[in-house]
Structures are given as structure tokens and as C-alpha cells.
Amino acid sequence: MTSTLPSNLSASKTSPESLKLPVSIRLRQRLEESGTPFLANDNISHILREGELDQLEIEVAGKVRELLRSLVIDIDNDHNTEETAERVARMYLHEVFKGRYHSQPKIASFPNVKKLDEIYTVGPISIRSACSHHLVPILGSCWIGIKPGDRVIGLSKFSRVADWVFSRPHIQEEAVIILADEIERLCAPQGLAILVKAQHYCMKWRGVKEPQTSMVNSVVRGDFRHDPSLKQEFFELVRQQESLLIR
């Protein structure tokens, strides 16, 4: 899941011989040598050096171009797909999978000067991801409940970190855990609750083709886990927020 760069990795030298390799192989070698995981929902921005993301975009575009040719699409004469490879590479690296290749947005935390200890919820926050199994969209909403600790972050920052976490190939069960880990790292709340409701296009668009099916899951930590009344209050606040959208 979300990985941390070992301190000796950034200092390692790149040999002239290795520069002749495709950038994806260089990155993979660097990750393997350091023991850093690079699963589909891991962030690997820590190991990217200057210019390598641009190189990777060029390499990915070439691979997509070959995929289109293997699908027997005449990209040399089809004006609709002649630049599709470049668009897809740019989309994956800088939009739909940006949570893998870009660093977390800068999020400042502040002292909880007033010692606030009442819970609050933020949501619905739009989430956009892709199923790790088929790379088709997962679209939905999440709600975040916080019982503040010693530090707090601004409301908009929850949306930013959620977008960064979900912008990777995922299964929903793991995405919620990664988001919870990041929020705990950012502001160390006394209690944390997250609820995610999403539709999976691997079920809507293909396979069983169930257009109304959705998945709902949650994670509760700290005081929300140990105090049933707080957990109940969180879900009631979510219901109230949902009801406001229906009116």
C-alpha cells in the first residue's frame, strides 16, 4: 500500500548503462533493490527523479499505441485515434492514476487551540478510482467523521487527500484503509470514521451488467470504534447530509 522511500534510495547513483534502459525498467529495478513495494495502489512518486515522469509518459504512449494496433485499429489513418495513445498516457499518469505518480498535495495541520472534542463529518466527497482487476471506473462518494486530537486540518484538505488516495487502481476495501491511514498520519484524531458508497463499472459495464448495484463499506478507528454511541452518531450525521441532497 502507500510506501515510504528508504533514506538511501534518493542518494543512489545512476550508471550510464542503466540510462539506456526504458525508464519503467529503471524504476522497477530501483524499487526492487530498495525493497519498496509497487503494487497497483502504492504511491511511487518518492523514487521518481527529475524528468523521469515525462520519460514514462512517452514510454506508456508507445505501449498504448501498440495495444491499439494489436486491437486491429488503424491508428495511422483513423483521425479519431491517431493521438489516442498520447491522451491515454497523459490521463493515466496525471489524472486517473495521479495518486501513484504524484506526491501527496501539501496539507498543513494546525494546533487544536480550543481543544475541540466534538465530532464532525465532511461529505459527500466525490471519489473517482479504477478497479484494479479491469481498470474501469469506480465512482462514488465518501464521508469522513473526525473527533479531533491535538491537531486539525482544513475541511477542503479531506477532499484533496481523498482524491489523491483514490486516484489509483484499487479495490474499494483497501482504498478506505489507505485513506484512513493517511488522515491519521496528517492530524492524529482521537476518532476517525469513513464511509464509502460507490458504483463499480466492472459490474455495470461488463460481466453481470447490474446497473443499480453499489458497494458500501466503512472503517472506524479510535473513539468511534470503542464508543458505539459515537459510531451511531456518525452514521446518523451521514444520513442527515444525504437527506439534504435529496430535497
C-alpha positions, 0 to 999 in steps of 0.5 A, spaced: 500 500 500 502 507 500 510 506 501 515 510 504 522 511 500 528 508 504 533 514 506 538 511 501 534 510 495 534 518 493 542 518 494 543 512 489 547 513 483 545 512 476 550 508 471 550 510 464 548 503 462 542 503 466 540 510 462 539 506 456 534 502 459 526 504 458 525 508 464 519 503 467 525 498 467 529 503 471 524 504 476 522 497 477 529 495 478 530 501 483 524 499 487 526 492 487 533 493 490 530 498 495 525 493 497 519 498 496 513 495 494 509 497 487 503 494 487 497 497 483 495 502 489 502 504 492 504 511 491 511 511 487 512 518 486 518 518 492 523 514 487 521 518 481 527 523 479 527 529 475 524 528 468 523 521 469 515 522 469 515 525 462 520 519 460 514 514 462 509 518 459 512 517 452 514 510 454 506 508 456 504 512 449 508 507 445 505 501 449 498 504 448 499 505 441 501 498 440 495 495 444 491 499 439 494 496 433 494 489 436 486 491 437 486 491 429 485 499 429 488 503 424 491 508 428 495 511 422 489 513 418 483 513 423 483 521 425 479 519 431 485 515 434 491 517 431 493 521 438 489 516 442 495 513 445 498 520 447 491 522 451 491 515 454 498 516 457 497 523 459 490 521 463 493 515 466 499 518 469 496 525 471 489 524 472 486 517 473 492 514 476 495 521 479 495 518 486 501 513 484 505 518 480 504 524 484 506 526 491 501 527 496 498 535 495 501 539 501 496 539 507 498 543 513 495 541 520 494 546 525 494 546 533 487 544 536 487 551 540 480 550 543 481 543 544 475 541 540 472 534 542 466 534 538 465 530 532 464 532 525 463 529 518 465 532 511 461 529 505 459 527 500 466 527 497 466 525 490 471 519 489 473 517 482 478 510 482 479 504 477 478 497 479 484 494 479 482 487 476 479 491 469 481 498 470 474 501 469 471 506 473 469 506 480 465 512 482 462 514 488 462 518 494 465 518 501 464 521 508 469 522 513 467 523 521 473 526 525 473 527 533 479 531 533 486 530 537 491 535 538 491 537 531 486 539 525 486 540 518 482 544 513 475 541 511 477 542 503 484 538 505 479 531 506 477 532 499 484 533 496 487 527 500 481 523 498 482 524 491 489 523 491 488 516 495 483 514 490 486 516 484 489 509 483 487 502 481 484 499 487 479 495 490 474 499 494 476 495 501 483 497 501 482 504 498 478 506 505 484 503 509 489 507 505 485 513 506 484 512 513 491 511 514 493 517 511 488 522 515 491 519 521 498 520 519 496 528 517 492 530 524 492 524 529 484 524 531 482 521 537 476 518 532 476 517 525 470 514 521 469 513 513 464 511 509 464 509 502 458 508 497 460 507 490 458 504 483 463 499 480 463 499 472 466 492 472 459 490 474 455 495 470 459 495 464 461 488 463 460 481 466 453 481 470 451 488 467 447 490 474 446 497 473 443 499 480 448 495 484 453 499 489 458 497 494 458 500 501 463 499 506 466 503 512 472 503 517 472 506 524 478 507 528 479 510 535 473 513 539 468 511 534 470 504 534 470 503 542 464 508 543 458 505 539 454 511 541 459 515 537 459 510 531 451 511 531 452 518 531 456 518 525 452 514 521 446 518 523 450 525 521 451 521 514 444 520 513 442 527 515 447 530 509 444 525 504 437 527 506 439 534 504 441 532 497 435 529 496 430 535 497 
